[in-house]
Amino acid sequence: MLGFSIGKLLILAIVLLVVWYGFKMIARTGAPQQSSDDDSAGASRIDTEYDPESDTYVAKDTRKNSKKG
């Protein structure tokens, strides 16, 4: 009556795969999407370092070129 057969094991495997892939799809749709074309977040980051002469933080590239006199 409750024996294991190929049909029952196959149905069990199909049900488990459907549930597994269903959870993966739900997790994918619930996660925030990042567009690969959107570079605005990377463009707004600037490396800074402390400039003791002006007592402020300046961009690394501008500190090399600045001449205080």
Secondary structure, 3 states (H helix, E strand, C coil): CCCCCHHHHHHHHHHHHHHHHHHHHHHHHHCCCCCCCCCHHHHCCCCEEEECCCCEEEEHHHHHHCCCC
